[in-house]
């Protein structure tokens, strides 16, 4: 059974690189039925950015990839930009903690301007290191995360959160942190969620689930908001990591083929959740045919 022609099929979090497959991966995504990508920026150089100018170039590289994908494929692309939270750890070693924290804050402000200028739709990834760091660095990372939430509040956009796996208490703590910054929990998205949780257990935070088959089978039909993502890294040395970019449309096709109400269930992650968190509904571009 083919995917319905009017059903958006959305990968909520991926990375592409000019040094990897780039637009070729987006073509593969489209060939399997994918229609929309949320493209998160990443470090494209050997060393992480060390200045706001470095981040400006990084964001522009991501934007250029999105422009190329839109021009050469039927896929719609939404940009998600911010300094990666772990950048602060390596920058502190290279620049000193005070200067590194200043650069990171300025880069977050830059990302907020990109959202306000409608060059991006969300701030991300932002958050905390998922490994132990020195106490002073941990404090700086915490302050940077709080600033990121304030920037998202002022830009009126979601914050896509990078962190270790969250327990129920962890989701509550994240929602409370957002509330202290004035950012509603409905504008927080836990990226790379690997375990099913209910909306009440997440305290209103949305989960962007890694689209592994057993997890997709477990969450499909759940009330939203929730998303599916591959976190595709586009690294030639790690082909297919984390999941291949064709994974979400393949999962969508299996759901539609396996259930009479599969297409209706997929309205949840692909349409209704995007409307709830971002404030608009994805639309399929003219001429976006499916195999």
C-alpha positions as CSV (number, residue, x, y, z in Angstrom):
1,X,0.0,0.0,0.0
2,X,1.5,3.4,-1.0
3,X,1.8,6.3,1.4
4,X,-1.1,8.7,1.0
5,X,-0.2,11.5,-1.4
6,X,-1.3,14.1,1.1
7,X,0.6,12.7,4.1
8,X,3.7,14.6,5.1
9,X,6.5,12.2,6.2
10,X,8.8,14.1,8.5
11,X,12.3,13.3,9.9
12,X,12.3,15.7,12.9
13,X,16.1,15.7,13.4
14,X,19.0,14.9,11.1
15,X,22.4,16.3,10.1
16,X,23.8,16.6,6.6
17,X,27.3,17.7,5.5
18,X,29.0,19.0,2.4
19,X,31.7,16.5,3.2
20,X,29.2,13.6,3.3
21,X,26.3,12.6,1.1
22,X,24.6,15.9,1.5
23,X,21.8,16.3,-1.1
24,X,22.2,12.7,-2.2
25,X,20.9,11.6,1.2
26,X,17.9,13.9,0.8
27,X,17.2,12.3,-2.6
28,X,17.3,8.9,-1.0
29,X,14.9,10.2,1.7
30,X,12.5,11.4,-1.0
31,X,12.8,8.2,-3.0
32,X,11.4,6.2,-0.1
33,X,8.5,8.6,0.5
34,X,10.0,11.3,2.8
35,X,8.8,14.9,2.4
36,X,10.2,17.1,5.2
37,X,13.5,17.3,7.1
38,X,14.3,19.3,10.2
39,X,18.0,19.9,9.5
40,X,20.1,20.6,12.5
41,X,23.4,22.4,12.1
42,X,26.7,20.7,13.0
43,X,30.4,21.4,13.1
44,X,31.8,20.9,9.6
45,X,35.4,21.6,10.3
46,X,38.1,19.7,12.1
47,X,37.9,22.0,15.1
48,X,34.7,23.3,16.7
49,X,34.0,27.0,16.2
50,X,36.0,29.4,18.3
51,X,34.2,32.6,17.4
52,X,30.8,34.0,16.5
53,X,32.1,34.4,13.0
54,X,32.9,30.7,12.9
55,X,29.3,30.0,13.9
56,X,28.0,32.4,11.3
57,X,29.8,30.4,8.6
58,X,28.6,27.1,10.1
59,X,25.0,28.2,10.0
60,X,25.4,29.5,6.5
61,X,26.8,26.1,5.4
62,X,23.7,24.5,6.8
63,X,21.5,27.0,5.1
64,X,23.2,26.4,1.8
65,X,22.6,22.7,2.1
66,X,18.9,23.4,2.7
67,X,18.7,25.6,-0.3
68,X,20.4,23.0,-2.5
69,X,18.0,20.3,-1.2
70,X,15.0,22.5,-1.9
71,X,16.3,23.3,-5.4
72,X,17.2,19.7,-6.4
73,X,14.6,17.5,-4.6
74,X,10.9,17.8,-3.7
75,X,11.9,17.8,0.0
76,X,11.1,20.7,2.3
77,X,13.8,21.6,4.8
78,X,13.5,23.5,8.1
79,X,16.7,24.8,9.8
80,X,17.5,24.3,13.4
81,X,20.6,26.2,14.6
82,X,22.6,26.9,17.7
83,X,26.1,26.2,19.1
84,X,26.3,22.6,20.1
85,X,26.4,22.4,23.9
86,X,29.5,20.3,24.0
87,X,31.4,23.0,22.0
88,X,31.7,24.9,25.3
89,X,33.7,22.2,26.9
90,X,36.3,22.1,24.2
91,X,36.3,25.8,23.7
92,X,37.0,26.3,27.4
93,X,40.2,24.3,27.1
94,X,41.3,26.3,24.1
95,X,40.1,29.8,25.0
96,X,39.7,29.8,28.7
97,X,36.3,29.3,30.3
98,X,35.3,33.0,30.5
99,X,35.9,33.8,26.9
100,X,34.5,30.5,25.7
101,X,31.3,31.2,27.7
102,X,31.0,34.6,26.1
103,X,31.4,33.2,22.6
104,X,28.8,30.6,23.3
105,X,26.3,33.1,24.6
106,X,26.9,35.4,21.6
107,X,26.4,32.4,19.2
108,X,23.1,31.6,20.9
109,X,22.0,35.2,20.4
110,X,23.0,34.8,16.7
111,X,20.8,31.7,16.5
112,X,17.9,33.6,18.0
113,X,18.3,36.3,15.3
114,X,18.2,33.6,12.6
115,X,14.9,32.4,14.0
116,X,13.5,35.9,14.2
117,X,14.6,36.5,10.6
118,X,12.9,33.3,9.7
119,X,16.1,31.6,8.5
120,X,15.5,28.9,11.1
121,X,12.5,27.5,13.0
122,X,14.1,26.4,16.3
123,X,17.1,26.7,18.5
124,X,19.1,23.5,18.7
125,X,20.7,21.5,19.7
126,X,21.0,23.2,23.1
127,X,21.4,21.5,26.5
128,X,24.0,19.9,28.7
129,X,27.0,17.6,28.2
130,X,26.0,14.0,28.5
131,X,29.2,13.1,30.3
132,X,31.0,14.3,33.4
133,X,32.9,17.6,33.2
134,X,34.8,19.7,35.8
135,X,32.5,21.6,38.2
136,X,33.3,25.1,36.8
137,X,32.7,23.9,33.3
138,X,29.4,22.2,34.3
139,X,28.3,25.5,35.9
140,X,29.1,27.4,32.7
141,X,27.2,24.8,30.6
142,X,24.2,25.2,32.9
143,X,24.3,28.9,32.6
144,X,24.6,28.6,28.8
145,X,21.6,26.3,28.7
146,X,19.5,28.7,30.8
147,X,20.5,31.5,28.3
148,X,19.5,29.3,25.4
149,X,16.0,28.8,26.9
150,X,15.7,32.6,27.3
151,X,16.8,33.1,23.7
152,X,14.1,30.6,22.6
153,X,11.6,32.4,24.7
154,X,12.4,35.8,23.1
155,X,12.5,34.3,19.6
156,X,9.2,32.5,20.3
157,X,10.5,29.2,19.1
158,X,11.0,25.6,20.3
159,X,14.3,24.6,22.0
160,X,15.6,21.2,20.8
161,X,17.3,19.7,23.8
162,X,20.5,17.6,23.8
163,X,21.0,15.7,27.1
164,X,21.5,12.3,28.6
165,X,18.4,10.0,28.6
166,X,15.7,11.5,30.8
167,X,13.7,9.8,33.5
168,X,10.3,11.0,34.5
169,X,12.0,13.2,37.1
170,X,14.4,14.4,34.4
171,X,11.5,15.5,32.2
172,X,9.9,17.3,35.1
173,X,13.2,19.1,35.9
174,X,13.5,20.1,32.2
175,X,10.0,21.5,32.2
176,X,10.7,23.4,35.5
177,X,14.0,24.8,34.0
178,X,12.1,26.0,31.0
179,X,9.4,27.6,33.2
180,X,12.1,29.5,35.1
181,X,13.3,30.9,31.8
182,X,9.7,31.7,30.7
183,X,9.7,29.0,28.1
184,X,6.6,26.8,28.2
185,X,7.1,23.1,28.4
186,X,5.2,22.7,25.1
187,X,8.1,24.5,23.4
188,X,10.7,22.0,24.7
189,X,11.7,18.9,22.7
190,X,13.8,16.1,24.0
191,X,15.9,15.1,21.0
192,X,17.1,11.5,20.7
193,X,14.5,10.0,23.0
194,X,15.1,6.3,23.2
195,X,12.3,5.2,25.6
196,X,8.6,5.6,25.4
197,X,7.0,8.0,27.9
198,X,3.5,9.4,28.1
199,X,2.8,13.1,27.8
200,X,2.0,13.2,31.6
201,X,5.3,11.6,32.4
202,X,7.1,14.2,30.2
203,X,5.4,17.1,32.0
204,X,4.4,18.6,28.6
205,X,7.8,18.2,27.0
206,X,7.7,16.7,23.5
207,X,9.7,13.6,22.7
208,X,11.5,13.2,19.4
209,X,11.8,9.5,19.3
210,X,14.7,7.7,17.6
211,X,12.9,5.8,14.8
212,X,14.1,2.3,15.7
213,X,11.4,-0.3,14.7
214,X,10.4,-1.6,18.2
215,X,10.1,1.9,19.6
216,X,8.1,3.1,16.7
217,X,5.7,0.2,17.1
218,X,5.4,1.0,20.8
219,X,4.6,4.7,20.4
220,X,2.5,4.8,17.3
221,X,-1.0,5.8,18.3
222,X,0.1,7.6,21.4
223,X,-1.3,11.1,22.0
224,X,1.1,13.8,21.1
225,X,3.1,15.8,20.9
226,X,5.9,13.5,19.7
227,X,8.1,13.1,16.7
228,X,10.2,10.6,14.8
229,X,13.9,11.2,14.0
230,X,16.9,9.4,12.7
231,X,19.7,11.8,14.0
232,X,21.4,10.8,10.7
233,X,25.0,12.1,11.0
234,X,26.1,12.0,7.3
235,X,29.6,10.8,8.2
236,X,31.3,8.7,5.5
237,X,33.4,7.0,8.2
238,X,30.1,5.9,9.9
239,X,27.6,5.1,7.1
240,X,24.0,5.0,8.3
241,X,24.7,6.4,11.8
242,X,22.7,7.0,13.9
243,X,19.9,5.7,11.6
244,X,19.9,6.0,7.8
245,X,18.0,8.9,6.5
246,X,15.5,6.6,4.7
247,X,14.4,5.1,8.0
248,X,11.4,7.3,8.9
249,X,9.6,6.9,5.5
250,X,10.2,3.2,5.7
251,X,8.7,3.0,9.2
252,X,5.8,5.2,7.9
253,X,5.1,2.8,5.0
254,X,5.2,-0.2,7.3
255,X,2.6,1.4,9.6
256,X,0.3,2.3,6.7
257,X,0.6,-1.2,5.3
258,X,0.1,-2.8,8.6
259,X,-3.0,-1.0,9.9
260,X,-6.2,0.3,8.4
261,X,-5.8,3.5,10.4
262,X,-2.1,3.8,10.0
263,X,-2.2,6.9,7.9
264,X,-4.5,8.5,10.5
265,X,-2.1,7.5,13.3
266,X,0.8,9.2,11.5
267,X,-1.0,12.5,11.4
268,X,0.1,12.7,15.1
269,X,3.9,12.9,14.7
270,X,3.9,14.3,11.2
271,X,1.2,17.0,11.4
272,X,-0.5,17.6,14.7
273,X,2.6,17.5,16.8
274,X,4.4,20.0,14.6
275,X,1.4,22.3,14.8
276,X,1.3,22.0,18.6
277,X,5.0,22.7,19.1
278,X,5.9,25.0,16.2
279,X,2.5,26.6,15.4
280,X,2.1,25.6,11.8
281,X,1.3,22.5,9.7
282,X,3.7,21.1,7.2
283,X,2.5,21.0,3.6
284,X,3.7,18.8,0.7
285,X,5.3,20.8,-2.0
286,X,3.7,20.8,-5.5
287,X,5.2,18.0,-7.6
288,X,6.3,15.9,-4.6
289,X,5.4,12.5,-6.1
290,X,6.0,9.2,-4.2
291,X,7.3,5.9,-5.5
